């Protein structure tokens, strides 16, 4: 179903198509059934509430909300919530915490010395190594760029909004970096790390909040550009 362009107090801009379970998304062979959809009698239907998206010949439904569901290969931002003799327990904003074993960190950790390397409350960049049939999650820090985060701020958005924060071909995240001079890392789990000058961090946080609120709006990148330009004018 189509939402009117004045819904949610947003006027004068086209909204993306919001669909509910059972809505027909395609009725020919031009598109294939993707994530959040199912096919029945040559028609493709929405299997969940979300935004219709067509990419590379597939029609998908991007959920509007919900807990992050980890997938192997995802880069995420986690927080240490418990420490054992041979591992750390990491909150990655998923339904279940993920153990980080001493074999999956770049240091040689002796038995019982885990707290000397990572402490409860530490924020870390990790990669989802594996998710098995019982939803047990394994993460790693052994790949290049994965590390403990120091300084900066962490912002949280719904994981379903991550593609909008990144933008097509990285357009949105590049815009945020160029206008604020901040370093930004976007985790697939909806956690975003921002580091830089205080004014830049504030601008990024406000822009991210705007992106999340207006994620279904077409032309969002141009809107955020105008917003950042307005922020810059206020500072000068």
C-alpha positions in Angstrom: 0.0 0.0 0.0 1.2 3.5 -0.7 1.6 6.0 2.1 0.4 9.6 1.4 3.2 12.1 1.1 2.0 14.0 4.1 2.2 11.0 6.5 4.4 11.4 9.6 4.4 15.1 9.2 6.7 15.0 6.1 5.3 17.0 3.3 6.2 17.6 -0.3 8.5 14.6 -0.6 7.9 11.1 -2.0 7.8 8.3 0.5 9.0 4.8 -0.1 6.3 2.1 -0.4 5.4 0.5 2.9 4.0 -3.0 2.7 2.3 -5.4 5.1 2.3 -9.2 5.1 0.3 -10.5 2.1 0.7 -7.4 -0.1 1.5 -8.4 -3.8 4.9 -7.1 -4.7 5.3 -8.5 -8.2 3.1 -10.4 -10.5 5.4 -11.5 -13.3 8.8 -13.1 -13.9 10.7 -9.9 -14.1 11.7 -10.0 -10.4 12.8 -12.8 -8.1 11.7 -13.3 -4.5 14.2 -11.9 -2.1 14.5 -11.3 1.7 11.2 -10.8 3.6 9.1 -12.2 0.7 7.6 -15.4 -0.6 6.3 -16.6 -3.9 3.0 -18.3 -4.6 1.2 -19.0 -7.9 3.6 -16.8 -9.9 3.1 -13.8 -7.6 5.6 -12.5 -5.0 4.1 -11.4 -1.6 5.4 -9.5 1.4 6.1 -11.8 4.4 6.6 -9.0 6.9 5.9 -5.3 7.6 8.5 -3.1 6.0 9.7 -1.1 3.0 9.6 -2.5 -0.5 13.0 -2.5 -2.1 14.1 -3.7 -5.6 17.8 -4.4 -6.1 19.6 -6.5 -8.8 16.5 -8.2 -10.0 15.2 -9.2 -6.5 12.3 -7.6 -4.6 12.9 -7.5 -0.9 11.1 -6.2 2.2 13.3 -4.3 4.6 11.8 -4.5 8.1 10.9 -1.2 9.8 12.0 -2.4 13.2 13.1 -5.4 15.2 16.1 -7.0 16.9 19.3 -7.4 14.9 19.6 -10.9 13.6 23.3 -11.7 13.1 24.7 -13.2 9.9 28.2 -14.7 9.3 30.5 -12.0 8.0 28.7 -9.0 9.6 30.9 -6.3 11.1 29.3 -5.1 14.4 30.0 -3.0 17.5 29.8 -5.0 20.7 30.0 -4.3 24.4 31.7 -6.6 26.9 29.1 -7.7 29.5 30.9 -10.5 31.3 34.3 -12.1 31.5 35.4 -15.7 31.9 38.7 -17.5 32.2 38.9 -18.2 28.4 36.4 -15.8 26.9 34.4 -12.6 27.0 30.7 -12.3 26.6 29.7 -9.7 24.1 26.4 -7.8 23.7 26.0 -7.3 19.9 22.4 -6.0 20.1 21.1 -9.5 19.1 18.6 -11.7 21.0 21.6 -13.6 22.5 25.0 -12.5 23.6 28.1 -13.7 21.7 31.2 -15.3 23.3 34.5 -14.0 22.1 37.1 -16.8 22.8 40.8 -16.1 23.5 41.7 -17.9 20.3 39.8 -15.1 18.4 41.7 -12.1 19.6 45.0 -10.7 18.3 46.8 -11.2 21.7 48.3 -14.2 23.4 46.1 -14.5 26.5 47.0 -16.8 29.4 44.3 -18.7 31.2 42.5 -16.3 33.6 44.1 -13.2 32.2 41.2 -12.1 30.1 40.4 -9.0 32.3 43.8 -7.6 31.6 42.9 -7.2 27.9 39.2 -6.4 27.8 37.0 -5.2 30.7 33.3 -5.1 31.2 31.9 -2.0 29.5 34.6 -1.9 26.8 33.3 -1.3 23.2 34.9 -3.4 20.5 34.7 -3.8 16.7 34.1 -7.5 16.0 33.0 -9.7 13.1 30.4 -12.4 13.2 32.3 -15.6 12.6 29.4 -18.1 12.7 25.8 -18.5 13.6 24.7 -22.1 14.0 21.2 -23.7 13.8 20.6 -23.1 17.5 21.4 -19.4 17.0 24.6 -19.6 19.0 26.9 -16.8 17.8 30.7 -16.7 17.5 32.6 -13.5 17.0 36.2 -12.7 16.2 38.7 -9.8 16.5 41.5 -11.4 14.5 40.9 -9.7 11.2 42.4 -6.4 10.1 40.8 -3.3 11.6 38.9 -5.0 14.4 39.9 -3.5 17.7 38.8 -2.0 21.1 37.2 1.4 20.6 38.6 4.3 22.7 37.0 7.8 22.8 34.2 8.9 20.6 30.5 8.3 21.0 28.3 5.3 20.1 24.9 6.0 18.6 22.2 3.4 18.2 19.6 3.1 15.4 17.3 0.2 14.4 19.4 -2.3 12.5 16.9 -2.1 9.6 17.9 1.6 9.1 21.7 0.8 8.7 21.4 0.7 4.8 20.0 4.3 4.9 22.8 5.5 7.2 25.3 4.1 4.8 23.5 5.2 1.6 23.8 3.8 -1.9 27.5 3.1 -2.7 28.3 4.7 0.7 26.9 8.1 -0.4 25.3 9.0 3.0 28.2 8.0 5.2 30.7 9.8 2.9 28.5 12.9 3.2 28.6 12.8 7.0 32.3 12.4 7.1 33.0 15.1 4.5 30.9 17.7 6.3 31.9 17.0 9.9 35.5 15.6 9.6 34.6 12.8 11.9 35.7 9.2 11.8 32.6 7.0 11.6 32.1 3.2 11.7 28.6 1.8 11.1 28.0 -1.7 12.5 25.4 -3.9 10.8 23.8 -4.3 14.3 22.7 -0.7 14.4 25.5 0.7 16.5 27.5 3.5 15.1 30.8 4.8 16.4 31.6 8.5 15.8 34.9 10.2 16.8 36.2 13.7 16.1 35.7 17.3 17.3 32.7 17.8 19.7 30.8 20.0 17.2 31.3 17.4 14.5 30.1 14.6 16.7 27.0 16.5 17.6 26.2 17.2 14.0 26.6 13.5 13.1 24.4 12.4 15.9 21.7 14.9 14.9 21.9 13.9 11.3 21.7 10.2 12.2 18.6 10.8 14.2 17.1 12.6 11.3 18.0 9.7 8.9 16.3 7.2 11.3 13.2 9.3 11.6 12.9 9.9 7.8 14.3 6.6 6.5 11.4 5.9 4.3 11.7 9.3 2.5 13.0 9.4 -1.1 15.8 12.0 -1.7 17.1 11.6 1.9 20.7 12.3 1.0 19.9 15.7 -0.4 17.8 16.5 2.7 20.7 15.5 5.0 23.1 17.6 2.9 20.8 20.7 3.4 20.6 19.9 7.1 24.4 19.7 7.5 24.9 22.9 5.5 22.4 24.6 7.8 24.4 23.3 10.8 27.6 24.7 9.3 26.1 28.1 8.7 25.0 28.3 12.4 28.6 27.7 13.5 30.1 30.3 11.3 
